[in-house]
Amino acid sequence: QTAWYTVEEVYEEQEVVVTMTESGEHPEFSATLPMSDGTIIHLYAEEGVLPAGVKAEASVVTGIEDVVKANNIDLLDKDGHKLDDQIWSGSVQVTFTGVPVEKHSKEADVIEVMYVETTKEDEAQANVTAEDVIALEAVSEPIEVAGEESVASVMFDAEHFSTYTVIFTNNKNKTRSVEIY
């Protein structure tokens, strides 16, 4: 946030020292959000990252299957408004687990988490459609999967919240499937 201060009647050069102090509590944060398809989203932030009273909500985004399938994850303040990214500092660890992750990872060679940029970034739990998708951006290093092994969890650090998807790619069969989480 930006703040402006005026000091009147200064007649010579001055040295200004600004000391920043934390206002309000920022306790450790943890949430588990089960999704209807069996995927479980785990969120974790260390003390000092998110303000007290934050709630997390996640919903499966439908209607954008031709572009991407994704989950919409939002952090809300105690009044239910979407938390402004400027209010928190640091990152929130996001982990996807559950049967769908294990199942799709067994068929994949590479797994990636992508941020889905939409025109509705400022709306909490927005009703996103294919027309709202602007771009996809990788938010984690690709995970290599050997043979028919499976992966129990996929994790990344989020510096803001919106819509994310996990992409499972099978290079052997030249297929790429995008799954909503």
Disulfide bonds with the S-S distance in Angstrom:
none
